[in-house]
Amino acid sequence: MAEGTSAETSLCNDALLPLRRRLLKTAAVGFGQLAFNALLAADATADDVAAGISAQRGGPLAPKTPHLLARAKRIVFLFMKGGPSHVDTFDPKPLLHRDNGKPLPFDLPRVTFAKQGNLLRSPWKFKQYGDSGLPVSALFPNVARHVDDLCILRSVHGTNPAHGGALLKLHTGSDQFVRPSMGAWLIYGLGTENQNLPAFVTICPTLAHGGVNNWGSAFLPAHCQGTPIGNASLASSAAQVKHIRNSRLTTKQQRKQLDLIAAMNRDHLKVVGKDQALEGRLSSFELAFRMQSTMPEVQDLSQETGATQKQYGIDDPVTQDFGRQCLLARRFLERGVRFVQVTHSDSEVQWDQHGNLYQGHTKNAAEVDKPIAGFLQDLKDRDLLKDTLVIWGGEFGRTPTAQGTNGRDHNPHGFTMWMAGGGVKGGYAYGATDEYGYYASENKMHVHDLHATILHLLGLNHERLTFRYAGRDFRLTDVAGRVAEDIMV
């Protein structure tokens, strides 16, 4: 992606073509412009994509050539809203168990979210699993069976101890300003493999703590933003795309209507010039028209076998809601949707256990453990895991110190996320927190580093994936970001 170049640049501006191509295009030696234009599709580089030339082969969402050799083609983010505790899930701390009830033997951060007490041991036992012998707590017995596929990132850290800022930081790279979401940047850089479905889908997202900004496109082209399917206040069985069928007009009538609207708006654009918002709406009209035949089929889970639905836990009231989301995610991914986010959240408990740690984390883990394990196995069985990057985690972790008698406070200073598939090492633990689990201490991975690594796995150089806005070149990683190449195969 050319630095500082908008994907909305004039599509056929010869000044943007490499000198070699301008020469061939104008030379009267028999190639001819007509034949050469066909070659552009097969030979487009990342810089050509930024110049808009790729639009000749399918519009703004056409697949784009990555900067690097991509290890993953698609991504799914299993987002655990509220902040699961790393010291109770994937980052065991024997000293925390030994020193339960004692004061933390080093200083707290300068800013904490709430008052904290003494050290609080984990109520769950850890056990080693798989050939790798990586430890997983009793909260995740099903996911633990896939530990040899997991790359456990134990040193992730951010900057904000509040949900709103931490969610925005994780999703957009900024906790202070409205910026494009991670999914929007990926769509801007790579396009999509299915022109009849949204490139970026978020299933049952939370409307709190940043809401639409967590899947929005901000100043990127409108076609890069995420399409929400339901929200966290709805059961996933009720999460449908509204008005997917037109009960009053036939498909042929709708096509004529859209053609008329497009013609009128093209005339308008000739007068007013470039209008990104209007062009985005026209693209959304066309996508919505095409989705009428594809989206109902994707969301029809009755096409799946009973065994598959059971594998995801859809037969169990405890796991059916998140299991349905995960199965829907797989159906989107296998149809070429580039980025899918699945959110586990509710209005009562989430993963935000300031009190009742045992009850809350037990409930939450029970709801997601079997669906996630089923999802990973299904991807493997369908040969999709190798080029699908699966990410699990929340906006921060929890403190090893107690809040009240049986809770944990927010902790952005060191927490765990994990990846699977998509070119990362399985059965591998990267980085570490201190001996009690408060601060990232070894191979520290800031959120900017996480984003840089994700982009790299999908073939994008985070320093080249830029967009010029308000006189400045912006990128997901701002002016930071280090790729964790040690986690890659």
Secondary structure, 3 states (H helix, E strand, C coil): CCCCCCCCCCCCCHHHCCHHHHHHHHCCCCCCHHHHHHHHHHHCCHHHHHHCHHHHHCCCCCCCCCCCCCCCCEEEEEEECCCCCHHHCCCCCHHHHHCCCCCCCCCCCCCCCCCCCCECCCCCCEEEECCCCEEEECCCHHHHCCHHHEEEEEEEECCCCCHHHHHHHHHHCCCCCCCCCHHHHHHHHHCCCCCCCCCEEEECCCCCCCHHHHCCCCCCCHHHCCEEECCCCCCHHHCCCCCCCCCCCCHHHHHHHHHHHHHHHHHHHHHHCCCHHHHHHHHHHHHHHHHHHHHHHHCCHHHCCHHHHHHCCCCCCCCHHHHHHHHHHHHHHHCCCCEEEEEECCCCCCCCCCCCHHHHHHHHHHHHHHHHHHHHHHHHHCCCHHHEEEEEECCCEEEEEEECCCEEEEECCCEEEEEECCCECCCEEECEECCCCCCEEECCEEHHHHHHHHHHHCCCCCCCCCEEECCEEECCCCCCCCCCHHHEC
